[in-house]
């Protein structure tokens, strides 16, 4: 028979830039819990002071997470209410806390997650890239070999892919996407989301690399990369009218020119139509 304790662990998202994005519920929790477990006490104190909140804080970061989780579990077992916060956004996502969460499940301690800011989801919503199916890969590996191996494994991933990246490696990572994925793969970089210098820009990987290189301020701050998924060539998407147009134009222009004109007339993907035409150039339909 399980024993249930009165303690509660609250997972509390905090703003990723604009302090006004914090919810009323989050502020109430931060005011009323017995203890706030923060990734960085100094950083969290800035938030608390802004909203005139005074409470007890303890540090829980990647270096002390294992030991501190054991300590916090004991506090929860005697009925304490504890709020878990990271430096910004929703805790656990690339931040400390997973060990504590697992222990809470193990000891039947109630967990209450609050909704709130998350850079990955915020950026995805504004990317203009298909977002009904996506996967989150976190920060790309710092070492080139590991990064390239990961990107190669994702080359045929059909879902939209979300990465985090830093200003120090963004150019290298975009270059690796060009080499390992596809120079024409569409990507969007959302930088400094919710902050004063927020920017969202989309282009093919090649054009994105050139755009970033032109101005170092275009890759300063925190960045989310949203990458379009692999598109399987589907010949059924081309209507009879599209193929008839292509066939007629082939009597007057090169294959490349015919595809370019046809794609504009019928608003279809030039790359997909060209691949289809190459595959079927010996057939009567092209």
Phi and psi in degrees as GROMACS dihedral restraints (atoms count N, CA, C in turn):
[ dihedral_restraints ]
;  ai    aj    ak    al  type     phi  dphi    fc
    3     4     5     6     1   -77.5    20    10
    4     5     6     7     1   146.0    20    10
    6     7     8     9     1  -103.2    20    10
    7     8     9    10     1   128.7    20    10
    9    10    11    12     1  -106.0    20    10
   10    11    12    13     1   135.8    20    10
   12    13    14    15     1  -102.9    20    10
   13    14    15    16     1   163.4    20    10
   15    16    17    18     1   -83.9    20    10
   16    17    18    19     1   -15.6    20    10
   18    19    20    21     1   -65.9    20    10
   19    20    21    22     1   151.0    20    10
   21    22    23    24     1  -136.1    20    10
   22    23    24    25     1   134.1    20    10
   24    25    26    27     1  -102.5    20    10
   25    26    27    28     1   121.0    20    10
   27    28    29    30     1   -99.2    20    10
   28    29    30    31     1   129.8    20    10
   30    31    32    33     1   -96.7    20    10
   31    32    33    34     1   111.5    20    10
   33    34    35    36     1  -114.8    20    10
   34    35    36    37     1   109.1    20    10
   36    37    38    39     1   -69.3    20    10
   37    38    39    40     1   144.1    20    10
   39    40    41    42     1  -122.1    20    10
   40    41    42    43     1   162.0    20    10
   42    43    44    45     1   -57.4    20    10
   43    44    45    46     1   147.3    20    10
   45    46    47    48     1   -94.2    20    10
   46    47    48    49     1     3.9    20    10
   48    49    50    51     1   179.4    20    10
   49    50    51    52     1   -57.8    20    10
   51    52    53    54     1   -89.6    20    10
   52    53    54    55     1   114.1    20    10
   54    55    56    57     1   -62.0    20    10
   55    56    57    58     1   -21.7    20    10
   57    58    59    60     1   -68.7    20    10
   58    59    60    61     1   -12.7    20    10
   60    61    62    63     1   -78.9    20    10
   61    62    63    64     1    -6.7    20    10
   63    64    65    66     1   -69.9    20    10
   64    65    66    67     1   147.2    20    10
   66    67    68    69     1   -89.8    20    10
   67    68    69    70     1   157.7    20    10
   69    70    71    72     1   -60.5    20    10
   70    71    72    73     1   -38.0    20    10
   72    73    74    75     1   -64.5    20    10
   73    74    75    76     1   -42.0    20    10
   75    76    77    78     1   -61.2    20    10
   76    77    78    79     1   -42.2    20    10
   78    79    80    81     1   -63.8    20    10
   79    80    81    82     1   -40.0    20    10
   81    82    83    84     1   -63.2    20    10
   82    83    84    85     1   -41.8    20    10
   84    85    86    87     1   -64.4    20    10
   85    86    87    88     1   -46.6    20    10
   87    88    89    90     1   -62.6    20    10
   88    89    90    91     1   -30.0    20    10
   90    91    92    93     1   -72.8    20    10
   91    92    93    94     1   -38.2    20    10
   93    94    95    96     1  -103.3    20    10
   94    95    96    97     1   -11.4    20    10
   96    97    98    99     1   -71.2    20    10
   97    98    99   100     1   162.9    20    10
   99   100   101   102     1   -76.7    20    10
  100   101   102   103     1   -26.5    20    10
  102   103   104   105     1  -156.3    20    10
  103   104   105   106     1   143.9    20    10
  105   106   107   108     1  -113.3    20    10
  106   107   108   109     1   120.7    20    10
  108   109   110   111     1   -93.9    20    10
  109   110   111   112     1   110.6    20    10
  111   112   113   114     1  -113.6    20    10
  112   113   114   115     1   143.6    20    10
  114   115   116   117     1   -62.8    20    10
  115   116   117   118     1   -38.1    20    10
  117   118   119   120     1  -143.5    20    10
  118   119   120   121     1   111.7    20    10
  120   121   122   123     1   -60.0    20    10
  121   122   123   124     1   -44.6    20    10
  123   124   125   126     1   -60.5    20    10
  124   125   126   127     1   -43.2    20    10
  126   127   128   129     1   -65.1    20    10
  127   128   129   130     1   -44.1    20    10
  129   130   131   132     1   -69.0    20    10
  130   131   132   133     1   -32.3    20    10
  132   133   134   135     1   -61.8    20    10
  133   134   135   136     1   -32.9    20    10
  135   136   137   138     1   -61.0    20    10
  136   137   138   139     1   -43.7    20    10
  138   139   140   141     1   -64.9    20    10
  139   140   141   142     1   -46.9    20    10
  141   142   143   144     1   -63.6    20    10
  142   143   144   145     1   -41.8    20    10
  144   145   146   147     1   -64.9    20    10
  145   146   147   148     1   -35.9    20    10
  147   148   149   150     1   -61.2    20    10
  148   149   150   151     1   -34.7    20    10
  150   151   152   153     1  -105.1    20    10
  151   152   153   154     1    17.3    20    10
  153   154   155   156     1    54.2    20    10
  154   155   156   157     1    44.0    20    10
  156   157   158   159     1  -105.8    20    10
  157   158   159   160     1   128.8    20    10
  159   160   161   162     1  -116.4    20    10
  160   161   162   163     1   124.9    20    10
  162   163   164   165     1  -157.9    20    10
  163   164   165   166     1   170.6    20    10
  165   166   167   168     1   -83.0    20    10
  166   167   168   169     1   135.1    20    10
  168   169   170   171     1  -122.4    20    10
  169   170   171   172     1   149.3    20    10
  171   172   173   174     1  -138.0    20    10
  172   173   174   175     1   148.0    20    10
  174   175   176   177     1   -85.4    20    10
  175   176   177   178     1   132.6    20    10
  177   178   179   180     1  -137.8    20    10
  178   179   180   181     1   103.6    20    10
  180   181   182   183     1  -123.0    20    10
  181   182   183   184     1  -176.4    20    10
  183   184   185   186     1   -64.2    20    10
  184   185   186   187     1   -22.1    20    10
  186   187   188   189     1   -83.3    20    10
  187   188   189   190     1   -31.6    20    10
  189   190   191   192     1  -116.1    20    10
  190   191   192   193     1    10.1    20    10
  192   193   194   195     1   -56.0    20    10
  193   194   195   196     1   -42.6    20    10
  195   196   197   198     1   -65.6    20    10
  196   197   198   199     1   -48.8    20    10
  198   199   200   201     1   -66.8    20    10
  199   200   201   202     1   -45.5    20    10
  201   202   203   204     1   -65.9    20    10
  202   203   204   205     1   -31.9    20    10
  204   205   206   207     1   -61.5    20    10
  205   206   207   208     1   -41.5    20    10
  207   208   209   210     1   -62.6    20    10
  208   209   210   211     1   -39.7    20    10
  210   211   212   213     1   -66.6    20    10
  211   212   213   214     1   -44.8    20    10
  213   214   215   216     1   -67.3    20    10
  214   215   216   217     1   -35.2    20    10
  216   217   218   219     1   -60.1    20    10
  217   218   219   220     1   -41.3    20    10
  219   220   221   222     1   -63.5    20    10
  220   221   222   223     1   -37.4    20    10
  222   223   224   225     1   -67.2    20    10
  223   224   225   226     1   -40.5    20    10
  225   226   227   228     1   -66.6    20    10
  226   227   228   229     1   -35.7    20    10
  228   229   230   231     1   -66.7    20    10
  229   230   231   232     1   -23.3    20    10
  231   232   233   234     1   -98.1    20    10
  232   233   234   235     1    12.4    20    10
  234   235   236   237     1   101.2    20    10
  235   236   237   238     1     6.6    20    10
  237   238   239   240     1   -71.3    20    10
  238   239   240   241     1   150.3    20    10
  240   241   242   243     1  -105.0    20    10
  241   242   243   244     1   124.4    20    10
  243   244   245   246     1  -126.6    20    10
  244   245   246   247     1   136.7    20    10
  246   247   248   249     1  -104.6    20    10
  247   248   249   250     1   130.2    20    10
  249   250   251   252     1  -101.9    20    10
  250   251   252   253     1   123.7    20    10
  252   253   254   255     1  -131.6    20    10
  253   254   255   256     1   149.8    20    10
  255   256   257   258     1  -105.9    20    10
  256   257   258   259     1  -176.8    20    10
  258   259   260   261     1   -64.5    20    10
  259   260   261   262     1   -34.6    20    10
  261   262   263   264     1  -163.6    20    10
  262   263   264   265     1   145.3    20    10
  264   265   266   267     1    82.3    20    10
  265   266   267   268     1  -161.4    20    10
  267   268   269   270     1   -83.8    20    10
  268   269   270   271     1   125.2    20    10
  270   271   272   273     1   -57.0    20    10
  271   272   273   274     1   159.5    20    10
  273   274   275   276     1    84.0    20    10
  274   275   276   277     1   -35.7    20    10
  276   277   278   279     1   -72.6    20    10
  277   278   279   280     1    98.1    20    10
  279   280   281   282     1    65.9    20    10
  280   281   282   283     1    16.8    20    10
  282   283   284   285     1  -130.1    20    10
  283   284   285   286     1   164.7    20    10
  285   286   287   288     1   -62.3    20    10
  286   287   288   289     1   156.5    20    10
  288   289   290   291     1   135.8    20    10
  289   290   291   292     1   -18.8    20    10
  291   292   293   294     1   -64.0    20    10
  292   293   294   295     1   -35.4    20    10
  294   295   296   297     1   -64.5    20    10
  295   296   297   298     1   -43.8    20    10
  297   298   299   300     1   -63.3    20    10
  298   299   300   301     1   -42.4    20    10
  300   301   302   303     1   -61.4    20    10
  301   302   303   304     1   -44.3    20    10
  303   304   305   306     1   -62.2    20    10
  304   305   306   307     1   -40.0    20    10
  306   307   308   309     1   -68.0    20    10
  307   308   309   310     1   -35.0    20    10
  309   310   311   312     1   -62.5    20    10
  310   311   312   313     1   -41.1    20    10
  312   313   314   315     1   -65.2    20    10
  313   314   315   316     1   -39.8    20    10
  315   316   317   318     1   -63.4    20    10
  316   317   318   319     1   -39.4    20    10
  318   319   320   321     1   -99.4    20    10
  319   320   321   322     1    14.5    20    10
  321   322   323   324     1    57.9    20    10
  322   323   324   325     1    38.3    20    10
  324   325   326   327     1   -92.9    20    10
  325   326   327   328     1   132.5    20    10
  327   328   329   330     1   -66.5    20    10
  328   329   330   331     1   135.7    20    10
  330   331   332   333     1  -118.9    20    10
  331   332   333   334     1   129.6    20    10
  333   334   335   336     1  -121.0    20    10
  334   335   336   337     1   107.8    20    10
  336   337   338   339     1   -88.0    20    10
  337   338   339   340     1   133.8    20    10
  339   340   341   342     1   -98.5    20    10
  340   341   342   343     1   143.3    20    10
  342   343   344   345     1   -76.9    20    10
  343   344   345   346     1   155.2    20    10
  345   346   347   348     1   172.7    20    10
  346   347   348   349     1  -160.2    20    10
  348   349   350   351     1   -64.2    20    10
  349   350   351   352     1   140.5    20    10
  351   352   353   354     1  -151.0    20    10
  352   353   354   355     1   118.6    20    10
  354   355   356   357     1   -59.0    20    10
  355   356   357   358     1   -40.7    20    10
  357   358   359   360     1   -61.6    20    10
  358   359   360   361     1   -47.6    20    10
  360   361   362   363     1   -72.0    20    10
  361   362   363   364     1   -38.7    20    10
  363   364   365   366     1   -61.1    20    10
  364   365   366   367     1   -45.1    20    10
  366   367   368   369     1   -66.5    20    10
  367   368   369   370     1   -41.8    20    10
  369   370   371   372     1   -59.4    20    10
  370   371   372   373     1   -40.0    20    10
  372   373   374   375     1   -63.8    20    10
  373   374   375   376     1   -25.1    20    10
  375   376   377   378     1  -105.7    20    10
  376   377   378   379     1     3.7    20    10
  378   379   380   381     1   -76.4    20    10
  379   380   381   382     1   -26.6    20    10
  381   382   383   384     1    78.3    20    10
  382   383   384   385     1     3.6    20    10
  384   385   386   387     1   -97.0    20    10
  385   386   387   388     1   146.0    20    10
  387   388   389   390     1   -46.7    20    10
  388   389   390   391     1   126.2    20    10
  390   391   392   393     1  -126.2    20    10
  391   392   393   394     1    12.8    20    10
  393   394   395   396     1   -78.5    20    10
  394   395   396   397     1   -18.0    20    10
  396   397   398   399     1  -137.5    20    10
  397   398   399   400     1   120.2    20    10
  399   400   401   402     1  -150.2    20    10
  400   401   402   403     1   160.8    20    10
  402   403   404   405     1  -130.3    20    10
  403   404   405   406     1   147.0    20    10
  405   406   407   408     1  -110.3    20    10
  406   407   408   409     1   124.6    20    10
  408   409   410   411     1  -109.8    20    10
  409   410   411   412     1     1.8    20    10
  411   412   413   414     1    65.8    20    10
  412   413   414   415     1  -151.4    20    10
  414   415   416   417     1   -75.2    20    10
  415   416   417   418     1   136.9    20    10
  417   418   419   420     1   -65.8    20    10
  418   419   420   421     1   147.2    20    10
  420   421   422   423     1   -57.2    20    10
  421   422   423   424     1   146.2    20    10
  423   424   425   426     1   -74.2    20    10
  424   425   426   427     1   -33.2    20    10
  426   427   428   429     1   -81.7    20    10
  427   428   429   430     1   134.6    20    10
  429   430   431   432     1   -57.8    20    10
  430   431   432   433     1   -44.0    20    10
  432   433   434   435     1   -60.3    20    10
  433   434   435   436     1   -46.1    20    10
  435   436   437   438     1   -66.6    20    10
  436   437   438   439     1   -38.8    20    10
  438   439   440   441     1   -64.4    20    10
  439   440   441   442     1   -44.9    20    10
  441   442   443   444     1   -66.0    20    10
  442   443   444   445     1   -38.3    20    10
  444   445   446   447     1   -62.8    20    10
  445   446   447   448     1   -42.5    20    10
  447   448   449   450     1   -63.8    20    10
  448   449   450   451     1   -47.2    20    10
  450   451   452   453     1   -62.1    20    10
  451   452   453   454     1   -40.0    20    10
  453   454   455   456     1   -61.7    20    10
  454   455   456   457     1   -38.5    20    10
  456   457   458   459     1   -69.2    20    10
  457   458   459   460     1   -19.5    20    10
  459   460   461   462     1   -99.8    20    10
  460   461   462   463     1     3.5    20    10
  462   463   464   465     1   -57.4    20    10
  463   464   465   466     1   -38.4    20    10
  465   466   467   468     1  -103.5    20    10
  466   467   468   469     1    14.5    20    10
  468   469   470   471     1   -69.7    20    10
  469   470   471   472     1   121.2    20    10
  471   472   473   474     1   -84.0    20    10
  472   473   474   475     1   -17.4    20    10
  474   475   476   477     1   -79.1    20    10
  475   476   477   478     1   155.0    20    10
  477   478   479   480     1   -61.4    20    10
  478   479   480   481     1   138.9    20    10
  480   481   482   483     1  -115.8    20    10
  481   482   483   484     1   134.5    20    10
  483   484   485   486     1  -115.3    20    10
  484   485   486   487     1   129.2    20    10
  486   487   488   489     1  -124.5    20    10
  487   488   489   490     1   157.3    20    10
  489   490   491   492     1  -107.2    20    10
  490   491   492   493     1   147.4    20    10
  492   493   494   495     1  -150.3    20    10
  493   494   495   496     1   155.9    20    10
  495   496   497   498     1  -101.4    20    10
  496   497   498   499     1   164.3    20    10
  498   499   500   501     1   -64.0    20    10
  499   500   501   502     1   -26.0    20    10
  501   502   503   504     1   -72.9    20    10
  502   503   504   505     1   -25.3    20    10
  504   505   506   507     1  -120.9    20    10
  505   506   507   508     1     0.5    20    10
  507   508   509   510     1   -60.5    20    10
  508   509   510   511     1   -41.7    20    10
  510   511   512   513     1   -65.5    20    10
  511   512   513   514     1   -41.4    20    10
  513   514   515   516     1   -63.9    20    10
  514   515   516   517     1   -40.5    20    10
  516   517   518   519     1   -68.2    20    10
  517   518   519   520     1   -40.2    20    10
  519   520   521   522     1   -65.7    20    10
  520   521   522   523     1   -39.1    20    10
  522   523   524   525     1   -62.6    20    10
  523   524   525   526     1   -38.9    20    10
  525   526   527   528     1   -68.2    20    10
  526   527   528   529     1   -34.9    20    10
  528   529   530   531     1   -63.3    20    10
  529   530   531   532     1   -41.2    20    10
  531   532   533   534     1   -60.0    20    10
  532   533   534   535     1   -44.9    20    10
  534   535   536   537     1   -78.9    20    10
  535   536   537   538     1   -36.6    20    10
  537   538   539   540     1   -97.2    20    10
  538   539   540   541     1   -25.3    20    10
  540   541   542   543     1  -107.2    20    10
  541   542   543   544     1   -76.5    20    10
  543   544   545   546     1  -177.1    20    10
  544   545   546   547     1   128.8    20    10
  546   547   548   549     1   -64.4    20    10
  547   548   549   550     1   -21.8    20    10
  549   550   551   552     1   -99.7    20    10
  550   551   552   553     1     4.4    20    10
  552   553   554   555     1   -65.9    20    10
  553   554   555   556     1   131.1    20    10
  555   556   557   558     1   -78.8    20    10
  556   557   558   559     1   129.7    20    10
  558   559   560   561     1  -133.4    20    10
  559   560   561   562     1   154.9    20    10
  561   562   563   564     1  -125.1    20    10
  562   563   564   565     1   134.1    20    10
  564   565   566   567     1  -111.2    20    10
  565   566   567   568     1   119.8    20    10
  567   568   569   570     1  -105.2    20    10
  568   569   570   571     1   116.0    20    10
  570   571   572   573     1  -113.8    20    10
  571   572   573   574     1   137.9    20    10
  573   574   575   576     1    52.6    20    10
  574   575   576   577     1    46.8    20    10
  576   577   578   579     1   -55.2    20    10
  577   578   579   580     1   132.5    20    10
  579   580   581   582     1    72.5    20    10
  580   581   582   583     1    -0.1    20    10
  582   583   584   585     1   -99.3    20    10
  583   584   585   586     1   175.6    20    10
  585   586   587   588     1   -58.2    20    10
  586   587   588   589     1   -39.8    20    10
  588   589   590   591     1   -99.1    20    10
  589   590   591   592     1    27.1    20    10
  591   592   593   594     1   -55.0    20    10
  592   593   594   595     1   136.7    20    10
  594   595   596   597     1  -148.4    20    10
  595   596   597   598     1   145.8    20    10
  597   598   599   600     1  -133.7    20    10
  598   599   600   601     1   120.3    20    10
  600   601   602   603     1  -138.2    20    10
  601   602   603   604     1   135.6    20    10
  603   604   605   606     1  -124.1    20    10
  604   605   606   607     1   144.9    20    10
  606   607   608   609     1  -170.4    20    10
  607   608   609   610     1   173.6    20    10
  609   610   611   612     1   -66.2    20    10
  610   611   612   613     1   160.6    20    10
  612   613   614   615     1   -56.4    20    10
  613   614   615   616     1   -41.7    20    10
  615   616   617   618     1   -64.1    20    10
  616   617   618   619     1   -47.7    20    10
  618   619   620   621     1   -66.8    20    10
  619   620   621   622     1   -34.5    20    10
  621   622   623   624     1   -63.4    20    10
  622   623   624   625     1   -42.2    20    10
  624   625   626   627     1   -60.1    20    10
  625   626   627   628     1   -46.3    20    10
  627   628   629   630     1   -66.0    20    10
  628   629   630   631     1   -39.3    20    10
  630   631   632   633     1   -64.4    20    10
  631   632   633   634     1   -42.5    20    10
  633   634   635   636     1   -65.9    20    10
  634   635   636   637     1   -41.0    20    10
  636   637   638   639     1   -64.1    20    10
  637   638   639   640     1   -26.0    20    10
  639   640   641   642     1   -70.4    20    10
  640   641   642   643     1   -22.4    20    10
  642   643   644   645     1  -152.5    20    10
  643   644   645   646     1   113.7    20    10
  645   646   647   648     1   -63.2    20    10
  646   647   648   649     1   -22.8    20    10
  648   649   650   651     1   -72.5    20    10
  649   650   651   652     1   -13.2    20    10
  651   652   653   654     1   -74.6    20    10
  652   653   654   655     1   -13.8    20    10
  654   655   656   657     1  -130.3    20    10
  655   656   657   658     1    38.8    20    10
  657   658   659   660     1   -98.8    20    10
  658   659   660   661     1   144.7    20    10
  660   661   662   663     1    96.8    20    10
  661   662   663   664     1  -163.3    20    10
  663   664   665   666     1   -92.4    20    10
  664   665   666   667     1   136.3    20    10
  666   667   668   669     1  -128.8    20    10
  667   668   669   670     1   144.4    20    10
  669   670   671   672     1  -116.8    20    10
  670   671   672   673     1   130.2    20    10
  672   673   674   675     1  -103.2    20    10
  673   674   675   676     1   123.4    20    10
  675   676   677   678     1  -109.1    20    10
  676   677   678   679     1   119.6    20    10
  678   679   680   681     1  -116.5    20    10
  679   680   681   682     1   131.3    20    10
  681   682   683   684     1   -60.8    20    10
  682   683   684   685     1   144.0    20    10
  684   685   686   687     1   -76.0    20    10
  685   686   687   688     1   167.5    20    10
  687   688   689   690     1   -66.0    20    10
  688   689   690   691     1   132.6    20    10
  690   691   692   693     1  -104.7    20    10
  691   692   693   694     1   114.1    20    10
  693   694   695   696     1   -71.6    20    10
  694   695   696   697     1   135.0    20    10
  696   697   698   699     1   -68.2    20    10
  697   698   699   700     1   120.5    20    10
  699   700   701   702     1  -120.0    20    10
  700   701   702   703     1   104.7    20    10
  702   703   704   705     1   -66.0    20    10
  703   704   705   706     1   -19.4    20    10
  705   706   707   708     1   -73.4    20    10
  706   707   708   709     1   -12.4    20    10
  708   709   710   711     1   -75.4    20    10
  709   710   711   712     1   -15.1    20    10
  711   712   713   714     1   -91.3    20    10
  712   713   714   715     1   118.8    20    10
  714   715   716   717     1   -73.2    20    10
  715   716   717   718     1   166.8    20    10
  717   718   719   720     1   -61.8    20    10
  718   719   720   721     1   -37.2    20    10
  720   721   722   723     1   -62.5    20    10
  721   722   723   724     1   -40.0    20    10
  723   724   725   726     1   -63.8    20    10
  724   725   726   727     1   -47.1    20    10
  726   727   728   729     1   -69.1    20    10
  727   728   729   730     1   -34.1    20    10
  729   730   731   732     1   -64.2    20    10
  730   731   732   733     1   -42.2    20    10
  732   733   734   735     1   -61.0    20    10
  733   734   735   736     1   -46.1    20    10
  735   736   737   738     1   -60.7    20    10
  736   737   738   739     1   -41.1    20    10
  738   739   740   741     1   -63.7    20    10
  739   740   741   742     1   -42.8    20    10
  741   742   743   744     1   -65.1    20    10
  742   743   744   745     1   -45.7    20    10
  744   745   746   747     1   -64.9    20    10
  745   746   747   748     1   -27.6    20    10
  747   748   749   750     1   -64.1    20    10
  748   749   750   751     1   -17.6    20    10
  750   751   752   753     1   -76.8    20    10
  751   752   753   754     1   -14.6    20    10
  753   754   755   756     1  -124.2    20    10
  754   755   756   757     1   -22.0    20    10
  756   757   758   759     1  -130.2    20    10
  757   758   759   760     1   168.9    20    10
  759   760   761   762     1   -68.9    20    10
  760   761   762   763     1   167.2    20    10
  762   763   764   765     1   -61.1    20    10
  763   764   765   766     1   -43.4    20    10
  765   766   767   768     1   -63.4    20    10
  766   767   768   769     1   -43.9    20    10
  768   769   770   771     1   -66.1    20    10
  769   770   771   772     1   -41.4    20    10
  771   772   773   774     1   -61.9    20    10
  772   773   774   775     1   -43.1    20    10
  774   775   776   777     1   -63.9    20    10
  775   776   777   778     1   -44.2    20    10
  777   778   779   780     1   -60.3    20    10
  778   779   780   781     1   -45.4    20    10
  780   781   782   783     1   -67.3    20    10
  781   782   783   784     1   -44.8    20    10
  783   784   785   786     1   -61.7    20    10
  784   785   786   787     1   -41.5    20    10
  786   787   788   789     1   -62.9    20    10
  787   788   789   790     1   -34.5    20    10
  789   790   791   792     1   -74.2    20    10
  790   791   792   793     1   -39.5    20    10
  792   793   794   795     1   -64.5    20    10
  793   794   795   796     1   -44.1    20    10
  795   796   797   798     1  -104.8    20    10
  796   797   798   799     1     4.6    20    10
  798   799   800   801     1    54.1    20    10
  799   800   801   802     1    53.2    20    10
  801   802   803   804     1  -119.0    20    10
  802   803   804   805     1   164.9    20    10
  804   805   806   807     1   -65.2    20    10
  805   806   807   808     1   121.9    20    10
  807   808   809   810     1   -65.0    20    10
  808   809   810   811     1   -41.6    20    10
  810   811   812   813     1   -64.2    20    10
  811   812   813   814     1   -45.7    20    10
  813   814   815   816     1   -65.6    20    10
  814   815   816   817     1   -39.9    20    10
  816   817   818   819     1   -67.0    20    10
  817   818   819   820     1   -37.9    20    10
  819   820   821   822     1   -66.0    20    10
  820   821   822   823     1   -42.9    20    10
  822   823   824   825     1   -63.0    20    10
  823   824   825   826     1   -39.4    20    10
  825   826   827   828     1   -65.1    20    10
  826   827   828   829     1   -42.6    20    10
  828   829   830   831     1   -64.9    20    10
  829   830   831   832     1   -41.7    20    10
  831   832   833   834     1   -61.0    20    10
  832   833   834   835     1   -41.9    20    10
  834   835   836   837     1   -67.2    20    10
  835   836   837   838     1   -28.9    20    10
  837   838   839   840     1  -116.2    20    10
  838   839   840   841     1    18.5    20    10
  840   841   842   843     1   -66.5    20    10
  841   842   843   844     1   -21.2    20    10
  843   844   845   846     1   -91.2    20    10
  844   845   846   847     1    -3.8    20    10
  846   847   848   849     1   -88.9    20    10
  847   848   849   850     1   164.3    20    10
  849   850   851   852     1   -68.9    20    10
  850   851   852   853     1   -21.4    20    10
  852   853   854   855     1   -75.4    20    10
  853   854   855   856     1   -15.1    20    10
